[in-house]
Amino acid sequence: MTSPLTPPPGLHTLAAALDRRLEQADEHALWGEARALTNTALAHAEQCRSEGRRVGDDAGFAWLCQRSLQLWHAWGACATSGGDGFERSLHIDRASSALARAAGAARA
């Protein structure tokens, strides 16, 4: 069984480049990478729908979601106070909701 963080074949290059960038990432870079990966996941979902594929069954979308949420939570863990943590939680919730809507849109 493969790890949930093992990218599917079509995403190996993207995953390797992301891993290289994350080696030197500070919390601002984590935020940017999380946001970019979420946008990539949403675009991937749209591509699935345009090709008539179910988003919820797509391994690429699943990996993009898992990896982006992992980055969001890593960024959230950098909060320095309760107020900062709450503010970051709002960003994380918005990203999580957008990904859930994208996954569910193909089922509706």
Summary of the structure (lengths in Angstrom):
residues: 108
radius of gyration: 14.3
end to end distance: 30.4
largest distance: 45.0
contacts: 299
relative contact order: 0.16
helix: 77%
strand: 0%
